[in-house]
Amino acid sequence: MLLKKQTVWLLTMLSLVVVLSVYYVLQEPPANDLATSGEEGTEDASKQTNGKDLEIMTKSAGDEVYEAMRMDLADKRSEMKMDLTNKVAADDLTAEEKNKLYDEMEKIDELAVKEQTIEKSVKGLGYSDALVTIEDNEINIRVKAEENTAADAVQILKTIKDEISTSYIPNIEFDTK
């Protein structure tokens, strides 16, 4: 019995897929692969660093540390929002309790927007990077600058005052490039 051209073509393609799959499964990953590069256990090492280590790394590191800190903050906030969402999904809460949880989620979003606004304003003053976190009525600002003077701090404080209310206690840290 003769096979049709389509059947032969299909069997050829399937066999090619199988051969390539086996080849890629048995092949060693390349050394520059981002998913496999680096040392194993780097997550454990990063969890073991304390605030002092992070401060020392920030003072001498590039923008990667700022981005890592932003990502950590975003992860923390998303976890908080997920917890609140799970609480809202509970059947035993009243409508009033659910509204309070929704208000807390909105506050988290508002803080993130305020932080981004202040960061953009501080960067607009000519600094290469800035990281702003608002927690417990405190504004923590890390600014990457060539040098730090009292006039720079006053200028940043004025920018904060223009952007948001003054009920927050500002903490400003300058990191040298």
N, CA and C of each residue as an Amber inpcrd file, in Angstrom:
protein
   531
   0.8390000  -1.1660000   0.0000000   0.0000000   0.0000000   0.0000000
   0.8930000   1.2410000   0.0000000   0.5950000   2.1520000  -0.8520000
   1.3880000   3.3590000  -0.9830000   0.9220000   4.4180000   0.0010000
   1.8810000   5.1020000   0.5700000   1.5700000   6.1960000   1.4850000
   1.4290000   7.4890000   0.7000000   0.5190000   8.2760000   1.0980000
   0.3390000   9.5660000   0.4410000   1.4880000  10.5020000   0.8050000
   1.6890000  11.5070000  -0.0170000   2.7680000  12.4750000   0.2210000
   2.5940000  13.1890000   1.5540000   1.3740000  13.5150000   1.9180000
   1.1160000  14.2190000   3.1840000   1.4950000  13.3530000   4.3740000
   1.2130000  12.0580000   4.3020000   1.5360000  11.1540000   5.3980000
   3.0500000  11.0250000   5.5440000   3.7510000  10.9010000   4.4360000
   5.2130000  10.8170000   4.4740000   5.7950000  12.0970000   5.0580000
   5.2840000  13.2180000   4.6400000   5.7550000  14.5120000   5.1480000
   5.5100000  14.6200000   6.6500000   4.3370000  14.2250000   7.1220000
   3.9900000  14.2790000   8.5380000   4.9050000  13.3750000   9.3500000
   5.1310000  12.1540000   8.9030000   6.0110000  11.2340000   9.6230000
   7.4480000  11.7490000   9.6610000   7.8960000  12.3690000   8.5870000
   9.2440000  12.9410000   8.5520000   9.3760000  14.0730000   9.5650000
   8.3920000  14.9480000   9.6170000   8.4330000  16.0730000  10.5640000
   8.3680000  15.5880000  12.0060000   7.5220000  14.6120000  12.2820000
   7.4330000  14.0730000  13.6440000   8.7410000  13.4310000  14.0750000
   9.3710000  12.6900000  13.1820000  10.6460000  12.0670000  13.5330000
  11.7200000  13.1370000  13.7510000  11.6860000  14.2040000  12.9770000
  12.6330000  15.3010000  13.1610000  12.4290000  15.9780000  14.5190000
  11.1990000  16.1820000  14.9070000  10.8950000  16.7850000  16.2130000
  11.4110000  15.8930000  17.3380000  11.2120000  14.5980000  17.2210000
  11.6780000  13.6720000  18.2530000  13.2000000  13.6960000  18.3540000
  13.8890000  13.6680000  17.2250000  15.3540000  13.6800000  17.2290000
  15.8840000  14.9760000  17.8430000  15.3080000  16.1110000  17.4520000
  15.7560000  17.3910000  18.0160000  15.4640000  17.4830000  19.5060000
  14.3360000  16.9660000  19.9390000  14.0020000  16.9870000  21.3700000
  15.0120000  16.1890000  22.1740000  15.3490000  15.0120000  21.7050000
  16.3410000  14.1850000  22.3960000  17.6830000  14.8880000  22.4210000
  18.0630000  15.5120000  21.3240000  19.3360000  16.2220000  21.2560000
  19.3940000  17.3400000  22.2970000  18.3380000  18.1710000  22.3920000
  18.3460000  19.2850000  23.3280000  18.2500000  18.8370000  24.7720000
  17.5790000  17.7330000  25.0360000  17.4910000  17.2340000  26.4020000
  18.8450000  16.7210000  26.8690000  19.5810000  16.0740000  26.0040000
  20.8730000  15.4950000  26.3830000  22.0260000  16.4950000  26.3290000
  21.8250000  17.6310000  25.7130000  22.8890000  18.6180000  25.5670000
  23.0810000  19.3840000  26.8760000  24.3310000  19.7220000  27.2060000
  24.6600000  20.5340000  28.3740000  24.2340000  21.9770000  28.1280000
  23.7440000  22.6790000  29.1500000  23.3810000  24.0820000  28.9320000
  24.6250000  24.9310000  28.7250000  24.5510000  25.9570000  27.8920000
  25.7130000  26.8200000  27.6640000  26.0760000  27.6030000  28.9280000
  27.3260000  27.9780000  29.0420000  27.8180000  28.6560000  30.2390000
  27.2270000  30.0480000  30.3940000  26.8520000  30.7040000  29.3040000
  26.3370000  32.0600000  29.3920000  24.8170000  32.1050000  29.4710000
  24.1700000  30.9780000  29.7000000  22.7140000  30.9270000  29.8260000
  22.3240000  31.6030000  31.1300000  21.4760000  32.6060000  31.0670000
  21.0970000  33.3680000  32.2520000  20.3750000  32.5140000  33.2830000
  19.6330000  31.5260000  32.8470000  18.8800000  30.6960000  33.7810000
  19.7810000  29.7500000  34.5560000  20.9380000  29.4070000  34.0200000
  21.8050000  28.4470000  34.6880000  23.1300000  29.0370000  35.1250000
  23.4030000  30.2940000  34.7940000  24.6970000  30.8580000  35.1600000
  24.6950000  31.2490000  36.6260000  25.8520000  31.4400000  37.1470000
  25.9730000  31.8250000  38.5440000  26.1190000  30.6000000  39.4220000
  26.2270000  30.8740000  40.6890000  26.4260000  29.7940000  41.6340000
  25.0900000  29.3520000  42.1880000  25.0420000  28.0960000  42.5510000
  23.8440000  27.6190000  43.2130000  23.8520000  28.1630000  44.6300000
  22.6820000  28.4570000  45.1480000  22.5930000  28.9590000  46.5040000
  22.7280000  30.4570000  46.6020000  22.6980000  31.1750000  45.5160000
  22.8110000  32.6220000  45.6060000  21.5810000  33.2160000  46.2650000
  20.4360000  32.5220000  46.1810000  19.2480000  33.0130000  46.8670000
  19.4600000  32.9930000  48.3710000  20.0830000  31.9180000  48.8810000
  20.3430000  31.8430000  50.3090000  21.3020000  32.9410000  50.7400000
  22.2950000  33.2180000  49.9190000  23.2570000  34.2560000  50.2560000
  22.5990000  35.6280000  50.2750000  21.6900000  35.8630000  49.3510000
  21.0400000  37.1730000  49.3140000  20.0900000  37.3460000  50.4800000
  19.5110000  36.2550000  50.9800000  18.6090000  36.3560000  52.1260000
  19.3850000  36.6070000  53.4080000  20.6550000  36.2140000  53.4450000
  21.4480000  36.3410000  54.6550000  22.0580000  37.7260000  54.8230000
  22.0220000  38.5630000  53.8090000  22.6030000  39.8890000  53.9450000
  21.7230000  40.7400000  54.8290000  22.3510000  41.5250000  55.6630000
  21.5710000  42.3940000  56.5350000  21.6120000  43.8190000  56.0030000
  21.0140000  44.7330000  56.7330000  20.9190000  46.1160000  56.2740000
  22.2660000  46.7810000  56.0900000  23.2220000  46.4800000  56.9690000
  24.5450000  47.0960000  56.8610000  25.2450000  46.6460000  55.5770000
  25.1510000  45.3560000  55.2750000  25.7610000  44.8510000  54.0470000
  25.1420000  45.5150000  52.8280000  23.8210000  45.6580000  52.8450000
  23.1360000  46.2690000  51.7230000  23.5400000  47.7250000  51.5690000
  23.7150000  48.4180000  52.6870000  24.1230000  49.8210000  52.6320000
  25.5260000  49.9460000  52.0450000  26.4280000  49.0560000  52.4460000
  27.7920000  49.0880000  51.9240000  27.7860000  48.7790000  50.4300000
  26.9760000  47.7820000  50.0310000  26.9090000  47.4380000  48.6150000
  26.3240000  48.5960000  47.8170000  25.3470000  49.2730000  48.3710000
  24.6930000  50.3590000  47.6500000  25.6560000  51.5110000  47.4160000
  26.4820000  51.8000000  48.3690000  27.3800000  52.9380000  48.2380000
  28.3970000  52.7380000  47.1150000  28.7470000  51.5010000  46.8290000
  29.7610000  51.2790000  45.8040000  29.2060000  50.6300000  44.5380000
  27.9690000  50.1860000  44.5560000  27.4230000  49.4640000  43.4050000
  26.7510000  50.4120000  42.4330000  26.3830000  49.8570000  41.3160000
  25.7190000  50.6340000  40.2840000  24.2110000  50.6520000  40.4810000
  23.5300000  50.9010000  39.3920000  22.0820000  51.0250000  39.4280000
  21.3850000  49.6950000  39.7060000  22.0750000  48.5770000  39.5880000
  21.4600000  47.2800000  39.8090000  20.9230000  47.1530000  41.2230000
  21.6260000  47.7220000  42.1910000  21.1850000  47.6260000  43.5810000
  19.8930000  48.4080000  43.7640000  19.8010000  49.5610000  43.1470000
  18.5720000  50.3440000  43.2310000  17.4030000  49.5630000  42.6280000
  17.6510000  48.9350000  41.4900000  16.5930000  48.1610000  40.8470000
  16.2050000  46.9590000  41.6940000  17.1810000  46.3110000  42.3130000
  16.8850000  45.1660000  43.1750000  16.0450000  45.5990000  44.3780000
  16.3910000  46.7430000  44.9380000  15.6140000  47.2440000  46.0770000
  14.1930000  47.6050000  45.6430000  14.0530000  48.1750000  44.4500000
  12.7080000  48.4830000  43.9300000  11.8940000  47.2120000  43.7370000
  12.5480000  46.1850000  43.2100000  11.8510000  44.9240000  42.9810000
  11.4480000  44.2670000  44.2910000  12.3150000  44.3300000  45.3030000
  11.9740000  43.7800000  46.6130000  10.7670000  44.4950000  47.2040000
  10.7580000  45.8140000  47.0780000   9.6360000  46.5950000  47.5870000
   8.3490000  46.2530000  46.8380000   8.4450000  46.1130000  45.5230000
   7.2620000  45.7620000  44.7250000   6.7640000  44.3640000  45.0980000
   7.6800000  43.4310000  45.3210000   7.2780000  42.0830000  45.7290000
   6.5810000  42.1040000  47.0850000   7.1380000  42.8700000  48.0000000
   6.5510000  42.9730000  49.3320000   5.1390000  43.5520000  49.2590000
   4.9850000  44.5900000  48.4590000   3.6620000  45.2170000  48.3290000
   2.6720000  44.2910000  47.6260000   3.1350000  43.5690000  46.6330000
   2.2110000  42.6580000  45.9420000   1.7840000  41.5170000  46.8640000
   2.6830000  41.0620000  47.7370000   2.3050000  40.0530000  48.7230000
   1.2530000  40.6000000  49.6800000   1.4450000  41.8510000  50.1110000
   0.4620000  42.4660000  51.0010000  -0.8980000  42.5530000  50.3180000
  -0.8970000  42.9590000  49.0560000  -2.1600000  43.0560000  48.3170000
  -2.7870000  41.6820000  48.1070000  -1.9710000  40.6660000  47.8770000
  -2.4910000  39.3150000  47.7030000  -3.1250000  38.8150000  48.9970000
  -2.4810000  39.0950000  50.1230000  -3.0590000  38.7070000  51.4140000
  -4.4030000  39.3930000  51.6350000  -4.4510000  40.6860000  51.3190000
  -5.7070000  41.4110000  51.4780000  -6.7810000  40.8780000  50.5330000
  -6.3910000  40.5200000  49.3230000  -7.3400000  39.9480000  48.3640000
  -7.8820000  38.6180000  48.8680000  -7.0090000  37.8070000  49.4470000
  -7.4550000  36.5300000  50.0080000  -8.4080000  36.7430000  51.1700000
  -8.1450000  37.7540000  51.9750000  -9.0510000  38.0530000  53.0900000
 -10.4090000  38.5200000  52.5770000 -10.4010000  39.3230000  51.5180000
 -11.6620000  39.8140000  50.9460000 -12.4880000  38.6480000  50.4120000
 -11.8230000  37.6260000  49.9090000 -12.5290000  36.4830000  49.3300000
 -13.2130000  35.6140000  50.3830000 -12.8720000  35.8200000  51.6370000
 -13.4840000  35.0220000  52.7030000 -14.9770000  35.3320000  52.8020000
 -15.7570000  34.3060000  53.0360000 -17.2100000  34.4600000  53.0900000
 -17.7130000  35.0250000  54.4170000 -16.9150000  34.9230000  55.4710000
 -17.3860000  35.3120000  56.7940000 -17.2250000  36.7980000  57.1050000
 -16.7760000  37.6120000  56.1610000 -16.5930000  39.0450000  56.3900000
 -17.8490000  39.8180000  55.9990000 -18.0690000  40.8890000  56.7270000
 -19.1870000  41.7690000  56.3900000 -18.7560000  42.7140000  55.2750000
 -19.7140000  43.4170000  54.7140000 -19.4190000  44.3650000  53.6360000
 -18.5320000  45.4910000  54.1450000 -18.7360000  45.9050000  55.3740000
 -17.9310000  46.9840000  55.9580000 -16.4720000  46.5550000  56.1150000
 -16.2460000  45.3190000  56.5620000 -14.8870000  44.8090000  56.7180000
 -14.2040000  44.6750000  55.3560000 -14.9580000  44.2530000  54.3540000
 -14.3970000  44.1350000  53.0100000 -14.0330000  45.5090000  52.4510000
 -14.8510000  46.5140000  52.7350000 -14.5430000  47.8760000  52.2840000
 -13.2530000  48.3810000  52.9110000 -13.0370000  48.0670000  54.1930000
 -11.8010000  48.4700000  54.8610000 -10.5960000  47.8110000  54.1950000
 -10.7400000  46.5460000  53.8180000  -9.6420000  45.8460000  53.1390000
  -9.3750000  46.4600000  51.7690000 -10.4410000  46.8180000  51.0530000
 -10.2620000  47.4910000  49.7570000  -9.5670000  48.8390000  49.9420000
  -9.9050000  49.5540000  51.0040000  -9.2510000  50.8350000  51.2800000
  -7.7590000  50.6410000  51.5360000  -7.4140000  49.5790000  52.2560000
  -5.9940000  49.2960000  52.5020000  -5.2580000  49.0050000  51.1880000
  -5.9110000  48.2650000  50.2820000  -5.2930000  47.9880000  48.9840000
  -5.0970000  49.2810000  48.2000000  -6.0550000  50.1880000  48.2740000
  -5.9160000  51.4730000  47.5800000  -4.7870000  52.2950000  48.1760000
  -4.6160000  52.2450000  49.4950000  -3.5170000  52.9720000  50.1350000
  -2.1670000  52.4580000  49.6580000  -2.0690000  51.1530000  49.4880000
  -0.8140000  50.5660000  48.9860000  -0.5130000  51.0990000  47.5880000
  -1.5320000  51.1420000  46.7360000  -1.3410000  51.6800000  45.3830000
  -0.9890000  53.1600000  45.4070000  -1.6350000  53.9260000  46.2940000
  -1.3540000  55.3640000  46.3990000   0.0820000  55.6110000  46.8420000
   0.5780000  54.8030000  47.7940000   1.9700000  54.9430000  48.2340000
   2.9370000  54.6950000  47.0810000   2.6480000  53.6820000  46.2790000
   3.5230000  53.3740000  45.1440000   3.5460000  54.5360000  44.1520000
   2.3990000  55.1410000  43.9140000   2.3330000  56.2770000  42.9920000
   3.0930000  57.4720000  43.5690000   2.9360000  57.7330000  44.8580000
   3.6640000  58.8380000  45.4940000   5.1670000  58.6200000  45.3920000
   5.6020000  57.3850000  45.6470000   7.0330000  57.0870000  45.5770000
   7.5740000  57.3270000  44.1740000   6.8530000  56.8750000  43.1720000
   7.3090000  57.0650000  41.7930000   7.3380000  58.5400000  41.4230000
   6.3600000  59.3030000  41.8990000   6.3190000  60.7340000  41.6050000
   7.5180000  61.4480000  42.2200000   7.8070000  61.1180000  43.4700000
   8.9440000  61.7520000  44.1450000  10.2530000  61.3410000  43.4720000
  10.3760000  60.0640000  43.1130000  11.5900000  59.6120000  42.4260000
  11.8170000  60.3950000  41.1390000  10.7750000  60.5650000  40.3550000
  10.9060000  61.3170000  39.1050000  11.2820000  62.7670000  39.3700000
  10.7060000  63.3590000  40.4130000  11.0340000  64.7480000  40.7370000
  12.4790000  64.8930000  41.1760000  12.9500000  63.9560000  41.9980000
  14.3430000  64.0070000  42.4740000  15.3030000  63.7800000  41.3080000
  14.9850000  62.8310000  40.4270000  15.8270000  62.6160000  39.2500000
  15.8240000  63.8510000  38.3600000  14.7120000  64.5670000  38.3420000
  14.6170000  65.7910000  37.5550000  15.5140000  66.8980000  38.0780000
  15.9670000  66.7670000  39.3200000  16.9010000  67.7450000  39.8810000
  18.3260000  67.5270000  39.3880000  18.5390000  66.4490000  38.6370000
  19.8600000  66.2070000  38.0650000  20.6000000  65.0310000  38.6660000
  19.9520000  64.2660000  39.5280000  20.6060000  63.0990000  40.1170000
  20.4430000  61.9110000  39.1830000  21.4440000  61.0410000  39.1820000
  21.3990000  59.9110000  38.2530000  20.3670000  58.8740000  38.6530000
  20.1400000  58.6890000  39.9470000  19.1250000  57.7280000  40.3840000
  18.6640000  58.0940000  41.7790000  17.4520000  57.6700000  42.0940000
  16.8810000  57.8960000  43.4120000  15.9540000  56.7400000  43.7290000
  15.8810000  56.4060000  45.0030000  14.9760000  55.3690000  45.4670000
  14.1950000  55.9400000  46.6350000  12.8740000  55.8870000  46.5340000
  12.0050000  56.4480000  47.5640000  11.1270000  55.3390000  48.1050000
  11.0900000  55.2110000  49.4350000  10.1720000  54.2860000  50.0840000
   9.4170000  55.0440000  51.1650000   8.1240000  54.8030000  51.2260000
   7.2820000  55.4280000  52.2440000   6.7210000  54.3160000  53.1140000
   7.0890000  54.3520000  54.3910000   6.6140000  53.3540000  55.3480000
   6.4950000  53.9980000  56.7110000   5.4160000  53.7210000  57.3920000
   5.2120000  54.1610000  58.7680000   5.4630000  55.6520000  58.9500000
   4.8550000  56.4770000  58.1290000   4.9710000  57.9360000  58.1870000
   6.4040000  58.4360000  58.0150000   7.2450000  57.6600000  57.3760000
   8.6100000  58.0750000  57.0610000   8.8450000  57.9530000  55.5650000
   9.5590000  58.9160000  55.0310000   9.9830000  58.8560000  53.6370000
  11.4890000  58.6350000  53.6460000  11.9000000  57.4920000  53.1280000
  13.3220000  57.1920000  53.0240000  13.7420000  57.4210000  51.5820000
  14.7360000  58.2840000  51.4150000  15.1870000  58.6520000  50.0800000
  16.6680000  58.3430000  49.9660000  17.0210000  57.5280000  48.9770000
  18.4210000  57.2540000  48.6600000  18.6900000  57.9070000  47.3220000
  19.6940000  58.7430000  47.2920000  20.0200000  59.4900000  46.0830000
  21.4500000  59.1720000  45.6830000  21.6390000  58.8660000  44.4100000
  22.9820000  58.6400000  43.8850000  23.4790000  59.9760000  43.3540000
  24.5550000  60.4760000  43.9650000  25.0550000  61.7970000  43.6050000
  26.5750000  61.8070000  43.6290000  27.1460000  62.7760000  42.9330000
  28.6010000  62.9590000  42.9330000  29.0760000  63.3740000  44.3290000
  28.3550000  64.3110000  44.9110000  28.6880000  64.8090000  46.2460000
  27.3920000  65.1820000  46.9410000  27.4590000  65.2970000  48.2550000
  26.2600000  65.6630000  48.9980000  26.5390000  66.8990000  49.8530000
  25.6370000  67.8450000  49.7510000  25.7370000  69.0630000  50.5350000
  24.4040000  69.3090000  51.2120000  24.4170000  70.2070000  52.1590000
  23.1800000  70.5730000  52.8450000  22.2010000  71.2170000  51.8700000
  22.7220000  71.9580000  50.9090000  21.8480000  72.5940000  49.9180000
  21.1240000  71.5420000  49.0780000  21.8150000  70.4430000  48.7590000
  21.1700000  69.3530000  48.0180000  20.0310000  68.7510000  48.8290000
  20.2760000  68.5200000  50.1130000  19.2440000  67.9540000  50.9780000
  18.0390000  68.8950000  51.0960000  18.3030000  70.1830000  51.2160000
  17.2120000  71.1610000  51.3020000  16.4140000  71.1810000  50.0090000
  17.0990000  71.0990000  48.8820000  16.4160000  71.0880000  47.5970000
  15.5270000  69.8480000  47.4640000  16.0080000  68.7080000  47.9290000
  15.2070000  67.4780000  47.8910000  14.0100000  67.5940000  48.8260000
  14.2300000  68.1380000  50.0280000  13.1220000  68.3200000  50.9740000
  12.0510000  69.2400000  50.4040000  12.4750000  70.2930000  49.7230000
  11.5150000  71.2150000  49.1000000  10.7190000  70.4970000  48.0260000
  11.3720000  69.6450000  47.2640000  10.6870000  68.8780000  46.2240000
   9.6540000  67.9450000  46.8450000  10.0180000  67.2920000  47.9430000
   9.0810000  66.4020000  48.6340000   7.8800000  67.1900000  49.1330000
   8.1490000  68.3350000  49.7230000   7.0710000  69.1620000  50.2690000
   6.1270000  69.6160000  49.1580000   6.6640000  69.8980000  47.9790000
   5.8290000  70.3010000  46.8540000   4.9760000  69.1450000  46.3290000
   5.4950000  67.9300000  46.4210000   4.7970000  66.7660000  45.8530000
   3.7320000  66.1890000  46.7830000   4.0540000  66.0710000  48.0840000
   3.1110000  65.4490000  49.0150000   3.0540000  66.2590000  50.2940000
   2.1770000  65.8260000  51.2090000   2.0240000  66.5370000  52.4780000
   3.2860000  66.4080000  53.3210000   3.4090000  67.2690000  54.2780000
   4.6090000  67.2900000  55.1220000   4.4410000  66.4590000  56.3820000
   3.4210000  65.6210000  56.4610000   3.2170000  64.8160000  57.6600000
   4.2080000  63.6650000  57.7670000   4.9710000  63.4260000  56.7130000
   5.9660000  62.3610000  56.7320000   7.3010000  62.8890000  57.2390000
   8.0440000  62.0220000  57.9070000   9.3740000  62.3600000  58.3980000
  10.3830000  61.9380000  57.3400000  11.1310000  62.8840000  56.7570000
  12.0570000  62.5240000  55.6780000  13.4110000  62.0570000  56.2080000
  13.9400000  61.0410000  55.5740000  15.3070000  60.5580000  55.8010000
  15.9960000  60.5100000  54.4560000  17.0840000  61.2540000  54.3100000
  17.7790000  61.3330000  53.0340000  19.1760000  60.7350000  53.1930000
  19.5350000  59.8400000  52.2740000  20.8740000  59.2740000  52.2250000
  21.4490000  59.5030000  50.8510000  22.7010000  59.9460000  50.8040000
  23.3880000  60.1440000  49.5450000  24.3590000  58.9990000  49.3350000
  24.3210000  58.3930000  48.1640000  25.2700000  57.3600000  47.7710000
  26.1700000  57.9490000  46.7130000  27.4660000  57.7640000  46.9000000
  28.4110000  58.2780000  45.9000000  28.4610000  57.3170000  44.7350000
  28.7400000  57.8490000  43.5860000  28.7840000  57.0220000  42.3610000
  29.9460000  56.1040000  42.3610000
